[in-house]
Amino acid sequence: MEHYLGFNDLRFRLIGTPLIGFFMPFLFFNRGWKDWPDLLLGSWIISIFMTILYWEGARRITAWSRKRHPEFSKTGKRIIQTVVVVISYAIAIDFLTGITLMKWLMPPDCVPPSGLAGTYLLILFILAVYEAVFLYDQWKNALLEQERVRREHVRSQLEGLRSQVNPHFLFNSLNTLMSIIPDDSQLAVSYLQRLSKVFRYVLENRDEQLIALETELDFIEHYVFLQKERFRENLKVRMEVPENLKNLKIVPLSLQILFENAIKHNIVSEKKPLTIEVFARDAKLVVRNNLQRKSQVMDSTKFGLDNIRRRYHFFTEETVDVQEDAQYFTVAIPLLPAPQPPKGE
């Protein structure tokens, strides 16, 4: 129950119950020190007993209502439901046990409804305290979660950057460039331009959370150009993405990570050419390669996939689907709608 109340209220109840029971006869039922000891002492006992009934019932109803409607968006509905059920509960308690006790508790000059209205106001005050503590706890947890998500996102960005700007990719690219320069200087210039565009893309978009699919596809064409110069016809790439989907969003560098994993973990040779396909299916972008695993690889494919999963988790409940069979290794990443600008802009 503590989870739904938002805090451990034991001390609150241990102090509040006798305190309310002590003041209730003075505040609502016109008792005074002149009634000591017989009437006043009995009034205190009955007030504490009724306070326990009201309070315990109210806190259990509050926990039940929060369990039923935990979403922050339903706060208003939950509060109204809680108040209605608690007041109904208090009225039922008054009819079942309270009326008889109230006749003894209240002096003849006290009108019963005024005393009961006072107790209901007191119940509402207690509910307000519980709700204030609960909302504060939600706000605090939301701030902590926001900070955790921010740190996770920064870490994922750094992992993506590290995956792109890794020594192996740079070393292989420079080796390829060195082999091109003596034979075709014009191609070498084009290769160097593409290489600079790849690294410029990484640096310019390292702080972006989402990016247009069209922008990522343009980038991956430069990346594929570099890889095809290295592997020649041993690497085949087919990309067929409808134009109407290119304005949708994906996380930056996700395609590059999937391409890099496919090349890193599979044989790319004249006898066994590697084919990577990119297409759309069921509102997701699919990257599929024929499976011909190397006997040894530098590190696990899971590193890149975990990076993509974590970054997508910040924006959607849609999953990154991974499927492997005897022929293909397939990854499907969600295509996200572009954020809508605020009204009036």
ZIKA-V399764 format. One record per pair of residues at least 6 apart in sequence whose C-alpha atoms are under 7 Angstrom apart, sorted by the first residue. I is the first residue (numbers start at 1). GAP is how many residues later the second one is. Records with the same first field share a line. If there is no record, write none. Layout:
I: GAP, GAP
//
This chain:
1: 62
2: 6
4: 59, 62, 63
5: 58, 129
6: 127, 128, 131
17: 31, 34, 35
18: 30
21: 23, 26, 27, 30
22: 22
24: 23
25: 6, 18, 19
26: 6
28: 87, 90
29: 77, 81, 86
30: 80
31: 9
43: 62
54: 36
58: 28
61: 21, 25
62: 20
65: 13, 17
66: 12
69: 9
153: 158
156: 151, 155
157: 49
160: 93
161: 41
176: 54
177: 11, 14
180: 8
181: 7
191: 35
194: 28
198: 21, 24, 25
209: 42
210: 39, 40, 41, 42
211: 38, 39, 40, 41
212: 34, 35, 36, 37, 38
213: 33, 34, 35, 36, 37
214: 32, 33
216: 36
220: 36
228: 7
234: 34, 35, 36, 39, 40
235: 33, 38, 39, 40
236: 38, 39, 40
237: 38, 39, 40
238: 38, 39, 40
239: 38, 39, 40
240: 38, 39
241: 38, 39
248: 87, 88, 89, 90
249: 86, 87, 88, 89
250: 85, 86
251: 60, 61
254: 54
257: 47
261: 40
262: 27
264: 33
265: 28, 29, 32
266: 25, 26, 27, 28
267: 7, 25, 26, 27
268: 6
274: 16
275: 14, 15
276: 11, 12, 13
277: 10, 11, 12
278: 8, 9, 10
279: 6, 7, 8
280: 6
283: 51, 52
284: 48, 49, 50, 51
285: 47, 48, 49, 50
286: 44, 45, 46, 47
287: 43, 44, 45
288: 40, 41, 42, 43
289: 39, 40, 41
290: 37, 38, 39
291: 36, 37, 38
309: 11
318: 16
320: 12, 13, 14
321: 10, 11, 12
322: 8, 9, 10
323: 6, 7, 8
324: 6
//
